[in-house]
Amino acid sequence: MLEHGVKPGDTLAVWLPDSAEKHVIFLAAAKAGFKVADLDLSLNTVKDVREMLTAAQPKVLYFHTQLGETDYVKLLRKSIPELFYYDDSAGQMFHSKYYPSLRKFVQMGMDNEVR
């Protein structure tokens, strides 16, 4: 994250179930001086996601593509209009007029298919 411009004091939003990956993110964040917003997995509406992003002001969002019945990719695309057209294949940062602090998404699912 340091290589991607995340600085001590910036917030990482972690929207993951309890897992090894989540604990590694927490440990790395503590070591680097990042703040962590541990998001509730019950957030499953556009309104909830938008409120969370506004309150947490994360620089990076870690998430699974799908857990149970919730498709987090579709939910994020509905919640963040610019995400639908965002392509990070060239490594560029994300920009949103609604969530100006948000710069990077890290999906933790195995499937990276565009839907």
DSSP file with accessible surface (Angstrom, degrees, kcal/mol):
  #  RESIDUE AA STRUCTURE BP1 BP2  ACC     N-H-->O    O-->H-N    N-H-->O    O-->H-N    TCO  KAPPA ALPHA  PHI   PSI    X-CA   Y-CA   Z-CA
    1    1 A M    > >       0   0   57      0, 0.0     5,-2.1     0, 0.0     3,-0.9   0.000 360.0 360.0 360.0 -35.3    0.0    0.0    0.0
    2    2 A L  G > 5 +     0   0  111      1,-0.3     3,-1.5     3,-0.2     0, 0.0   0.891 360.0  54.8 -59.5 -37.3    2.9    2.4    0.7
    3    3 A E  G 3 5S+     0   0  186      1,-0.3    -1,-0.3     2,-0.1     0, 0.0   0.726 105.1  54.9 -67.0 -21.8    4.0    2.0   -2.9
    4    4 A H  G < 5S-     0   0   78     -3,-0.9    -1,-0.3     2,-0.1    -2,-0.2   0.200 126.7 -95.7 -98.0  13.1    0.5    3.0   -4.0
    5    5 A G  T < 5S+     0   0   38     -3,-1.5     2,-0.4     1,-0.3    -3,-0.2   0.583  73.4 146.3  89.3   9.7    0.5    6.3   -2.0
    6    6 A V      < -     0   0    5     -5,-2.1    -1,-0.3     4,-0.0    -2,-0.1  -0.695  31.3-162.8 -79.9 129.3   -1.3    5.2    1.1
    7    7 A K    >   -     0   0  120     -2,-0.4     3,-2.6    -3,-0.1    25,-0.0  -0.775  31.0 -80.0-113.1 157.5    0.3    7.1    4.0
    8    8 A P  T 3  S+     0   0   91      0, 0.0    26,-0.3     0, 0.0    25,-0.1  -0.280 120.4  32.8 -52.0 134.9    0.2    6.6    7.8
    9    9 A G  T 3  S+     0   0   34     24,-2.7    25,-0.1     1,-0.4     2,-0.1   0.114  90.1 121.5  98.9 -20.5   -3.1    7.9    9.1
   10   10 A D    <   -     0   0   40     -3,-2.6    25,-2.9     1,-0.1     2,-0.4  -0.405  63.5-116.2 -71.3 156.9   -5.0    6.9    5.9
   11   11 A T  E     -a   35   0A  24     46,-0.4    48,-3.4    23,-0.2    49,-1.2  -0.801  18.7-160.6-103.0 134.7   -8.0    4.6    6.3
   12   12 A L  E     -ab  36  60A   4     23,-2.6    25,-3.0    -2,-0.4     2,-0.5  -0.944  13.6-147.1-105.6 127.3   -8.3    1.1    4.9
   13   13 A A  E     -ab  37  61A   0     47,-3.2    49,-3.1    -2,-0.5     2,-0.6  -0.862  11.8-163.6 -94.5 126.2  -11.8   -0.3    4.7
   14   14 A V  E     +ab  38  62A   0     23,-3.0    25,-2.4    -2,-0.5     2,-0.5  -0.937  14.9 174.3-117.3 109.7  -11.9   -4.0    5.3
   15   15 A W  E     + b   0  63A   0     47,-2.9    49,-0.9    -2,-0.6    25,-0.1  -0.622  40.6 117.2-114.2  64.9  -15.2   -5.7    4.2
   16   16 A L        -     0   0    1     -2,-0.5    25,-0.1    23,-0.2     3,-0.1  -0.938  65.5-107.2-132.7 155.3  -14.2   -9.3    4.7
   17   17 A P        -     0   0   35      0, 0.0     2,-0.3     0, 0.0     5,-0.3  -0.307  61.6 -72.7 -72.3 166.6  -15.3  -12.2    6.9
   18   18 A D  S    S+     0   0  124      4,-0.1     2,-0.3     3,-0.1     3,-0.1  -0.467  83.8 133.2 -62.3 117.7  -13.0  -13.3    9.7
   19   19 A S  S  > S-     0   0   27     -2,-0.3     4,-2.0     1,-0.1     5,-0.2  -0.962  72.3 -93.1-158.9 171.2  -10.1  -14.9    7.9
   20   20 A A  H  > S+     0   0   73     -2,-0.3     4,-2.4     1,-0.2     5,-0.2   0.910 122.7  55.1 -61.2 -40.9   -6.3  -15.1    7.7
   21   21 A E  H  > S+     0   0   90      1,-0.2     4,-2.3     2,-0.2    -1,-0.2   0.912 106.6  50.5 -59.5 -43.3   -6.3  -12.4    5.0
   22   22 A K  H  > S+     0   0   21     -5,-0.3     4,-2.3     1,-0.2    -1,-0.2   0.923 111.1  48.0 -62.5 -43.3   -8.3  -10.0    7.2
   23   23 A H  H  X S+     0   0   94     -4,-2.0     4,-2.4     1,-0.2    -1,-0.2   0.864 109.7  52.4 -69.4 -33.7   -5.9  -10.5   10.1
   24   24 A V  H  X S+     0   0   96     -4,-2.4     4,-2.8     2,-0.2     5,-0.2   0.918 109.4  50.1 -65.9 -41.6   -2.8  -10.0    7.8
   25   25 A I  H  X S+     0   0   15     -4,-2.3     4,-2.7    -5,-0.2    -2,-0.2   0.934 111.0  49.3 -61.1 -45.1   -4.4   -6.7    6.6
   26   26 A F  H  X S+     0   0   58     -4,-2.3     4,-2.3     2,-0.2    -2,-0.2   0.924 112.9  46.7 -60.1 -45.1   -4.9   -5.7   10.2
   27   27 A L  H  X S+     0   0  128     -4,-2.4     4,-2.4     2,-0.2    -2,-0.2   0.935 114.1  46.8 -64.0 -46.8   -1.4   -6.5   11.2
   28   28 A A  H  X S+     0   0   54     -4,-2.8     4,-2.3     1,-0.2     6,-0.2   0.902 111.9  51.7 -62.7 -39.8    0.1   -4.8    8.2
   29   29 A A  H  X>S+     0   0    0     -4,-2.7     5,-2.5    -5,-0.2     4,-1.2   0.918 110.1  48.6 -63.9 -43.0   -2.1   -1.7    8.8
   30   30 A A  H  <5S+     0   0   77     -4,-2.3     3,-0.4     1,-0.2    -2,-0.2   0.927 112.7  48.2 -63.0 -42.6   -1.0   -1.5   12.4
   31   31 A K  H  <5S+     0   0  193     -4,-2.4    -1,-0.2     1,-0.2    -2,-0.2   0.868 116.2  43.1 -66.1 -37.2    2.7   -1.8   11.4
   32   32 A A  H  <5S-     0   0   28     -4,-2.3    -1,-0.2    -5,-0.2    -2,-0.2   0.557 114.4-112.9 -87.1 -10.6    2.4    0.9    8.7
   33   33 A G  T  <5 +     0   0   39     -4,-1.2   -24,-2.7    -3,-0.4     2,-0.2   0.725  64.0 148.3  86.3  22.5    0.3    3.3   10.8
   34   34 A F      < -     0   0   21     -5,-2.5    -1,-0.3   -26,-0.3     2,-0.2  -0.598  46.1-124.8 -86.5 152.8   -2.9    3.0    8.8
   35   35 A K  E     -a   11   0A 129    -25,-2.9   -23,-2.6    -2,-0.2     2,-0.4  -0.641  25.0-145.9 -86.4 154.6   -6.4    3.3   10.3
   36   36 A V  E     -a   12   0A  54     -2,-0.2     2,-0.7   -25,-0.2   -23,-0.2  -0.987  13.0-162.3-128.5 130.3   -8.8    0.4    9.7
   37   37 A A  E     -a   13   0A  21    -25,-3.0   -23,-3.0    -2,-0.4     2,-0.9  -0.950  15.1-155.6-105.5 107.4  -12.5    0.5    9.2
   38   38 A D  E     -a   14   0A  88     -2,-0.7     2,-0.2   -25,-0.2   -23,-0.2  -0.779  18.6-148.3 -86.4 104.7  -13.7   -3.0    9.8
   39   39 A L        -     0   0   16    -25,-2.4     2,-0.3    -2,-0.9   -23,-0.2  -0.543  12.3-114.3 -85.0 141.9  -17.0   -3.1    7.9
   40   40 A D    >   -     0   0  103     -2,-0.2     3,-1.7     1,-0.1    -1,-0.1  -0.497  15.0-139.9 -72.5 130.7  -20.0   -5.2    8.9
   41   41 A L  T 3  S+     0   0   56      1,-0.3    -1,-0.1    -2,-0.3    26,-0.1   0.646  96.1  75.5 -67.5 -12.7  -20.8   -7.9    6.4
   42   42 A S  T 3   +     0   0   73      2,-0.0     2,-0.8     0, 0.0    -1,-0.3   0.570  63.6 110.9 -78.5  -4.5  -24.5   -7.2    6.8
   43   43 A L    <   +     0   0   29     -3,-1.7     3,-0.0     1,-0.2    -4,-0.0  -0.571  34.3 144.4 -66.8 109.5  -24.1   -4.0    4.7
   44   44 A N        +     0   0   91     -2,-0.8     2,-0.3    31,-0.0    -1,-0.2   0.217  38.3  78.0-140.8  18.8  -26.1   -5.2    1.7
   45   45 A T  S  > S-     0   0   58      1,-0.1     4,-2.3    -3,-0.0     5,-0.2  -0.919  78.2-120.2-125.4 157.1  -27.9   -2.2    0.3
   46   46 A V  H  > S+     0   0   41     -2,-0.3     4,-2.7     1,-0.2     5,-0.2   0.919 115.8  53.0 -57.9 -43.6  -26.7    0.7   -1.8
   47   47 A K  H  > S+     0   0  138      1,-0.2     4,-2.4     2,-0.2    -1,-0.2   0.927 109.3  48.2 -59.6 -46.4  -27.8    3.2    0.9
   48   48 A D  H  > S+     0   0   48      2,-0.2     4,-2.3     1,-0.2    -1,-0.2   0.913 112.7  48.0 -60.6 -45.0  -25.8    1.3    3.6
   49   49 A V  H  X S+     0   0    0     -4,-2.3     4,-2.7     2,-0.2     5,-0.2   0.932 111.8  49.1 -64.8 -43.8  -22.7    1.1    1.4
   50   50 A R  H  X S+     0   0   98     -4,-2.7     4,-2.2     1,-0.2    -2,-0.2   0.914 111.7  49.0 -63.5 -40.4  -22.9    4.8    0.5
   51   51 A E  H  X S+     0   0  102     -4,-2.4     4,-2.5    -5,-0.2    -1,-0.2   0.914 111.5  50.2 -64.5 -40.9  -23.3    5.8    4.2
   52   52 A M  H  X S+     0   0   19     -4,-2.3     4,-3.0     1,-0.2     5,-0.3   0.932 110.9  48.0 -63.0 -45.7  -20.3    3.6    5.1
   53   53 A L  H  X S+     0   0    1     -4,-2.7     4,-1.8     1,-0.2    -1,-0.2   0.889 112.9  48.9 -64.5 -37.5  -18.1    5.1    2.4
   54   54 A T  H  < S+     0   0   84     -4,-2.2    -1,-0.2    -5,-0.2    -2,-0.2   0.919 116.7  41.8 -67.3 -42.4  -19.1    8.6    3.5
   55   55 A A  H  < S+     0   0   87     -4,-2.5    -2,-0.2    -5,-0.2    -3,-0.2   0.924 121.2  38.8 -72.4 -44.3  -18.4    7.9    7.2
   56   56 A A  H  < S-     0   0   24     -4,-3.0    -3,-0.2    -5,-0.2    -2,-0.2   0.799  80.8-159.2 -79.4 -31.3  -15.2    5.9    6.8
   57   57 A Q     <  -     0   0   80     -4,-1.8   -46,-0.4    -5,-0.3    -3,-0.1   0.935  23.7-168.2  49.1  54.5  -13.6    7.9    4.0
   58   58 A P        -     0   0    1      0, 0.0   -46,-0.2     0, 0.0    -1,-0.1  -0.366  30.4-157.3 -75.7 152.0  -11.3    5.0    3.1
   59   59 A K  S    S+     0   0   41    -48,-3.4    44,-2.7     1,-0.3    45,-1.6   0.748  86.6  26.4 -88.6 -32.6   -8.3    5.3    0.8
   60   60 A V  E     -bc  12 104A   0    -49,-1.2   -47,-3.2    43,-0.2     2,-0.5  -0.985  68.1-156.0-133.3 141.4   -8.5    1.6    0.0
   61   61 A L  E     -bc  13 105A   0     43,-2.0    45,-2.9    -2,-0.4     2,-0.5  -0.978   5.4-164.5-121.1 117.9  -11.3   -0.9    0.1
   62   62 A Y  E     +bc  14 106A  26    -49,-3.1   -47,-2.9    -2,-0.5     2,-0.3  -0.881  26.3 153.7 -96.8 131.3  -10.7   -4.6    0.6
   63   63 A F  E     -bc  15 107A  15     43,-2.3    45,-3.6    -2,-0.5    46,-0.4  -0.986  42.9-115.7-154.0 159.3  -13.6   -6.9   -0.3
   64   64 A H        -     0   0   36    -49,-0.9     3,-0.2    -2,-0.3     8,-0.1  -0.704  26.5-129.9 -90.6 152.0  -14.7  -10.3   -1.4
   65   65 A T  S    S-     0   0   15     -2,-0.3     8,-1.3     1,-0.3     7,-1.2   0.890  87.4  -1.9 -69.9 -38.8  -16.4  -10.6   -4.8
   66   66 A Q  E     -D   71   0B  81      5,-0.2     2,-0.4     6,-0.2    -1,-0.3  -0.967  56.8-178.7-156.1 136.2  -19.3  -12.7   -3.4
   67   67 A L  E >   -D   70   0B  48      3,-2.0     3,-2.1    -2,-0.3     2,-0.1  -0.979  68.1 -43.0-135.3 122.1  -20.2  -14.1    0.0
   68   68 A G  T 3  S-     0   0   66     -2,-0.4     0, 0.0     1,-0.3     0, 0.0  -0.358 124.7 -19.4  59.9-128.0  -23.3  -16.2    0.4
   69   69 A E  T 3  S+     0   0  186     -2,-0.1     2,-0.6    -3,-0.1    -1,-0.3   0.541 115.5  98.6 -88.2  -8.4  -26.1  -14.5   -1.5
   70   70 A T  E <   -D   67   0B  34     -3,-2.1    -3,-2.0     1,-0.0     2,-0.9  -0.731  57.0-158.6 -91.8 122.6  -24.5  -11.0   -1.6
   71   71 A D  E  >  -D   66   0B  25     -2,-0.6     4,-2.1    -5,-0.2    -5,-0.2  -0.840   8.8-172.5 -95.4 100.1  -22.6  -10.1   -4.8
   72   72 A Y  H  > S+     0   0    5     -7,-1.2     4,-2.5    -2,-0.9     5,-0.2   0.806  79.6  57.9 -69.5 -29.1  -20.3   -7.4   -3.6
   73   73 A V  H  > S+     0   0   23     -8,-1.3     4,-2.5     2,-0.2    -1,-0.2   0.960 110.4  42.7 -65.1 -48.9  -19.1   -6.4   -7.0
   74   74 A K  H  > S+     0   0  108     -9,-0.3     4,-2.1     2,-0.2    -2,-0.2   0.911 114.4  51.6 -62.9 -41.2  -22.6   -5.6   -8.2
   75   75 A L  H  X S+     0   0   17     -4,-2.1     4,-1.8     1,-0.2    -1,-0.2   0.927 111.5  46.7 -63.3 -42.8  -23.4   -3.8   -4.9
   76   76 A L  H  X S+     0   0    0     -4,-2.5     4,-2.6     1,-0.2     7,-0.2   0.904 110.5  52.7 -66.5 -40.1  -20.3   -1.7   -5.2
   77   77 A R  H  < S+     0   0   50     -4,-2.5     7,-0.3     1,-0.2    -1,-0.2   0.869 111.9  45.8 -64.4 -35.0  -21.0   -0.8   -8.8
   78   78 A K  H  < S+     0   0  141     -4,-2.1    -1,-0.2    -5,-0.2    -2,-0.2   0.836 116.9  45.5 -73.3 -30.7  -24.5    0.3   -7.9
   79   79 A S  H  < S+     0   0    0     -4,-1.8    -2,-0.2     1,-0.2    -1,-0.2   0.789 117.0  42.1 -83.3 -30.9  -23.2    2.3   -5.0
   80   80 A I    >X  -     0   0    0     -4,-2.6     3,-1.6     1,-0.2     4,-0.6  -0.892  69.8-163.0-121.7  98.9  -20.3    4.0   -6.7
   81   81 A P  G >4 S+     0   0   56      0, 0.0     3,-1.0     0, 0.0     4,-0.4   0.860  87.4  54.1 -53.6 -39.6  -21.2    5.2  -10.2
   82   82 A E  G >> S+     0   0   49      1,-0.2     3,-0.8     2,-0.2     4,-0.6   0.727  93.3  72.2 -70.4 -19.5  -17.7    5.7  -11.4
   83   83 A L  G X4 S+     0   0   21     -3,-1.6     3,-0.8     1,-0.2    -1,-0.2   0.830  83.6  68.2 -67.0 -28.9  -16.7    2.1  -10.5
   84   84 A F  G << S+     0   0  114     -3,-1.0    -1,-0.2    -4,-0.6    -2,-0.2   0.861 111.4  32.4 -59.3 -33.4  -18.7    0.7  -13.4
   85   85 A Y  G <4 S+     0   0  190     -3,-0.8    -1,-0.2    -4,-0.4     2,-0.2   0.424  91.5 119.3-103.9   0.0  -16.3    2.2  -15.9
   86   86 A Y    <<  -     0   0   47     -3,-0.8     2,-0.4    -4,-0.6     8,-0.1  -0.486  36.7-178.4 -74.1 132.5  -13.1    1.9  -13.8
   87   87 A D        -     0   0   91     -2,-0.2     3,-0.4     1,-0.1     5,-0.3  -0.965  11.3-179.7-131.6 113.6  -10.3   -0.2  -15.3
   88   88 A D    >   +     0   0   75     -2,-0.4     3,-2.2     1,-0.2    -1,-0.1   0.204  48.7 114.5 -99.4  19.2   -7.1   -0.6  -13.3
   89   89 A S  T 3  S+     0   0   95      1,-0.3    -1,-0.2     2,-0.1     0, 0.0   0.781  81.8  46.2 -62.4 -24.3   -5.3   -2.8  -15.8
   90   90 A A  T 3  S-     0   0   86     -3,-0.4    -1,-0.3     2,-0.1    -2,-0.1   0.336 120.7-109.1 -97.4   5.2   -2.8    0.0  -16.3
   91   91 A G    <   +     0   0   44     -3,-2.2    -2,-0.1     1,-0.2    -3,-0.1   0.571  63.8 154.9  84.2   8.6   -2.4    0.6  -12.5
   92   92 A Q        -     0   0   84     -5,-0.3    -1,-0.2     1,-0.1     2,-0.1  -0.360  44.9-109.2 -72.3 151.9   -4.2    4.0  -12.4
   93   93 A M        -     0   0   55      1,-0.1     2,-0.2    11,-0.1    11,-0.2  -0.414  32.2-108.7 -76.3 154.6   -5.8    5.2   -9.2
   94   94 A F        -     0   0    2      9,-2.7     2,-0.4    -2,-0.1    -1,-0.1  -0.573  31.6-162.9 -80.5 144.2   -9.6    5.4   -8.9
   95   95 A H        +     0   0  124     -2,-0.2     2,-0.4   -13,-0.1     8,-0.1  -0.999  11.5 173.2-132.4 133.3  -11.2    8.8   -8.9
   96   96 A S        -     0   0   10     -2,-0.4     6,-0.1     3,-0.3    -2,-0.0  -0.999  29.5-152.8-138.9 135.2  -14.8    9.6   -7.7
   97   97 A K  S    S+     0   0  167     -2,-0.4    -1,-0.1     1,-0.2     0, 0.0   0.743 103.5  48.3 -75.5 -20.1  -16.5   12.9   -7.2
   98   98 A Y  S    S+     0   0  124      1,-0.2    -1,-0.2     2,-0.1   -18,-0.0   0.809 124.7  26.4 -87.0 -32.9  -18.7   11.3   -4.5
   99   99 A Y    >   +     0   0   14      1,-0.1     3,-1.1     3,-0.1    -3,-0.3  -0.673  69.7 172.3-130.7  75.2  -15.9    9.6   -2.6
  100  100 A P  T 3  S+     0   0   74      0, 0.0    -1,-0.1     0, 0.0    -4,-0.1   0.755  75.2  56.2 -64.1 -23.5  -12.7   11.6   -3.2
  101  101 A S  T 3  S+     0   0   33     -6,-0.1     2,-0.3     2,-0.0    -2,-0.0   0.794  84.0  98.0 -77.7 -24.5  -10.6    9.8   -0.6
  102  102 A L    <   +     0   0    0     -3,-1.1    -6,-0.2     1,-0.2   -43,-0.2  -0.474  36.8 150.4 -72.5 121.0  -11.2    6.4   -2.3
  103  103 A R        +     0   0   67    -44,-2.7    -9,-2.7    -2,-0.3     2,-0.3   0.587  54.1  33.8-123.9 -21.2   -8.3    5.5   -4.6
  104  104 A K  E     -c   60   0A  22    -45,-1.6   -43,-2.0   -11,-0.2     2,-0.4  -0.998  51.2-158.2-147.2 144.4   -7.9    1.7   -4.7
  105  105 A F  E     -c   61   0A  21     -2,-0.3     2,-0.5   -45,-0.2   -43,-0.2  -0.968   6.2-168.6-119.2 137.0  -10.0   -1.5   -4.6
  106  106 A V  E     -c   62   0A  38    -45,-2.9   -43,-2.3    -2,-0.4     2,-0.4  -0.944   8.7-159.6-127.1 107.9   -8.5   -4.9   -3.6
  107  107 A Q  E     -c   63   0A  55     -2,-0.5   -43,-0.2   -45,-0.2   -45,-0.1  -0.737   6.3-166.4 -90.4 133.9  -10.8   -7.8   -4.3
  108  108 A M        +     0   0   50    -45,-3.6   -44,-0.2    -2,-0.4    -1,-0.1   0.373  52.8 105.9-101.4   2.6  -10.0  -10.9   -2.3
  109  109 A G  S    S-     0   0   11    -46,-0.4    -2,-0.1     2,-0.2   -46,-0.0  -0.386  73.8-126.3 -79.7 162.0  -12.2  -13.3   -4.3
  110  110 A M  S    S+     0   0  191     -2,-0.1     2,-0.5     2,-0.0    -1,-0.1   0.778  89.8  79.4 -76.8 -25.4  -10.7  -15.9   -6.7
  111  111 A D        +     0   0   61      1,-0.1    -2,-0.2     2,-0.1   -46,-0.1  -0.727  46.9 173.7 -92.1 123.8  -12.9  -14.7   -9.6
  112  112 A N        +     0   0  132     -2,-0.5     2,-0.2     2,-0.1    -1,-0.1  -0.066  30.9 141.9-115.6  31.6  -11.9  -11.6  -11.4
  113  113 A E        -     0   0  127      1,-0.1     2,-0.5     0, 0.0    -2,-0.1  -0.512  53.3-124.0 -78.1 136.6  -14.5  -11.8  -14.1
  114  114 A V              0   0  120     -2,-0.2    -1,-0.1     1,-0.0    -2,-0.1  -0.698 360.0 360.0 -80.4 127.7  -16.1   -8.6  -15.4
  115  115 A R              0   0   97     -2,-0.5    -1,-0.0     0, 0.0     0, 0.0  -0.865 360.0 360.0-112.9 360.0  -19.9   -8.8  -15.0
